[in-house]
Amino acid sequence: MDSPFGVLEFLHWNHCWNNYKYPGKEELKKALALMQEAGINWVRIDFLWSDIEPKPGKFEFAKYDTIVDLLTKAKINILGILDYSADWASSCGRWNCPPKENKLFVNYASKVVGRYKDRIKYWEVWNEPDSSVYWIPQDNLKTYCGLLKDTYLALKKIDPECKILNGGLAGELSSINKLYDAGAKDYFDILSIHIFDSPLNPTSLKRISAFCGLSYKVMSRNGDGNKKIWITEIGCPGVKKGLKVNPWWMGVNPAEKQQAEWLKEVYRILLKDKNVEKIFWAFFRDCNQHWDNGIDYFGLVRWDFSKKPAFFAYRRCVNYWRKKQPE
């Protein structure tokens, strides 16, 4: 549980819109074996409301039971994301709008946490609610924080030992301030943030380190200096030489070796920050033309499960950290 090494991986993706990334147990077992080899101790995965409650009151847990069973057997800890809106419960009929009633989301979240509370103790409510990609309309997190409060109070009754994270924030310091301004202070136990920069930016490592320090200053100013920070997404593309791939949102795609070198430096710097408790690399495995740009190449392993240089860099970081731990 103490290990800071995690990844974001879409183990639940078995849909046409993601090219059936994990269609069955064979692919899941292959991924988990590689995670164990890399020294990964944490996986951040979605528990999609639309999968679990496709119709009002109709709950389907078989797929997630399989994933949780396999991760538990592999001794890999889970950070579960409770998201997004099921179409039937959405205020606008789409997945990225808030639910039309908070109680509908709370009921789904309660069912999930109640089912897995013996094996999962860390839950994140939504993902990037400060981004118009994942939450519309934007209102400075006011509506989201109302949902966070209702969910937090309900889940603590079901499992008083569980820890709740806010939905990972993508909007830098302004979003952290908005979270506190909207009254969320007492309704999350760990601050979840996302940090992205390009290895091709010569100041990227300084920016990442500075952002963590500034985030903690905001927390302390709001009386939350006792809480930890989890970086639940950090990553960049690593594109194999010769492949023609559209640029990611930060411009030119780094090569695989550049990705590996940057990963090593990211972990070296962030592991020195006493306020940063966990670091989740996004992603574990490349995707197959899901974004049609460099984002498809964020993985430590390729789509065919072959290991990228970043895989070996990640494992070296884990081994170095382990050697420094007291016996």
C-alpha positions, 0 to 999 in steps of 0.5 A, spaced: 500 500 500 505 504 501 508 504 494 507 510 490 507 507 483 501 506 479 498 507 472 492 509 469 489 503 465 482 502 461 481 495 463 474 496 463 474 497 455 470 492 451 466 497 447 466 498 439 468 505 441 475 503 444 476 497 439 475 492 444 481 493 448 480 488 453 475 483 450 476 477 455 481 474 460 486 473 456 488 480 455 487 482 462 491 477 464 497 479 459 496 486 462 497 484 469 503 480 468 506 485 465 504 490 470 507 485 476 513 485 472 514 492 472 513 493 479 506 497 478 502 496 485 496 501 483 491 501 478 486 507 476 480 504 473 473 507 471 467 503 474 463 506 468 456 507 471 453 506 464 456 499 464 454 497 471 447 500 471 445 501 463 437 501 465 434 504 472 435 499 477 438 494 473 445 492 475 450 488 472 457 487 475 460 481 472 465 485 468 468 488 474 467 482 478 472 479 473 477 485 473 477 486 481 478 479 482 484 478 477 487 485 480 486 482 487 489 476 485 495 479 482 496 483 489 495 490 485 491 495 489 485 499 485 483 506 485 476 506 482 473 512 479 466 513 479 463 516 473 460 518 468 453 519 467 449 513 464 445 516 458 438 515 462 440 519 468 444 525 465 441 532 465 442 532 457 442 525 455 450 525 454 455 521 458 459 528 460 453 532 463 452 531 471 446 527 473 439 530 473 439 528 480 444 527 485 441 521 488 441 517 482 449 517 482 449 516 489 445 510 489 450 507 483 456 509 487 453 506 493 452 499 490 459 499 487 462 501 494 458 496 498 460 491 493 467 491 493 469 495 500 472 489 502 478 489 497 477 497 494 478 502 499 480 508 495 475 512 490 475 518 486 468 521 484 468 523 477 474 525 472 476 532 470 470 535 472 473 542 471 474 540 463 469 541 458 470 535 455 468 531 461 463 536 465 458 540 461 456 546 462 462 548 466 460 553 472 466 553 476 465 546 480 459 548 483 455 543 481 460 538 481 462 539 488 454 538 490 455 531 487 462 530 491 459 532 498 453 528 497 457 522 494 462 523 500 457 523 505 453 516 503 460 512 501 463 514 508 456 511 511 457 504 507 465 504 508 467 509 514 474 506 512 474 508 505 478 514 502 475 519 497 479 523 492 476 529 488 475 528 481 482 529 478 483 536 476 486 538 469 486 546 470 492 547 474 491 552 480 485 555 478 481 549 479 484 547 486 482 554 488 475 553 485 474 546 488 475 550 495 471 556 493 465 551 492 466 548 499 469 542 497 474 542 503 471 537 508 468 532 502 475 529 499 481 526 503 486 526 498 487 531 493 487 528 486 491 532 480 493 531 473 499 534 470 501 534 463 507 537 459 512 535 453 519 532 454 520 537 448 519 543 453 526 544 456 522 547 462 517 541 463 520 538 469 521 545 473 514 546 471 511 539 474 515 540 481 513 547 482 506 546 480 506 540 486 509 545 491 504 551 489 498 546 489 500 544 496 500 552 498 493 552 496 491 546 500 495 549 506 492 556 506 485 552 506 487 548 512 488 542 508 496 541 510 495 535 513 492 532 506 496 528 501 497 529 493 496 524 488 498 525 481 492 521 478 495 522 471 501 524 468 504 522 462 506 523 454 507 520 448 512 515 446 512 514 438 516 509 435 521 511 430 518 511 423 511 512 425 507 517 422 502 520 427 498 526 428 501 531 434 498 530 441 495 537 444 502 539 446 505 539 439 510 534 436 510 527 439 516 525 443 519 518 441 519 512 445 526 513 448 524 521 449 518 518 453 522 513 457 528 518 459 522 523 461 519 518 465 525 517 469 526 524 471 519 525 472 519 520 478 526 522 480 523 529 481 516 527 484 518 522 489 522 527 493 516 531 494 514 529 501 507 531 499 506 527 493 504 520 495 502 516 489 504 517 481 499 514 476 503 514 469 498 515 463 497 510 460 499 502 461 498 500 454 498 504 448 491 505 444 489 503 437 486 509 433 482 511 439 484 518 439 488 518 432 494 522 435 499 521 439 495 520 445 494 513 443 502 512 444 502 514 452 503 507 454 509 503 457 507 497 452 505 497 445 498 495 443 501 488 441 503 488 449 511 489 447 515 493 451 517 500 450 523 503 453 519 507 458 517 500 461 524 498 463 525 506 465 519 505 470 521 498 472 528 501 474 525 507 478 521 502 482 527 498 483 531 504 485 525 506 490 525 499 493 532 499 495 531 505 499 526 503 503 528 501 510 527 493 511 
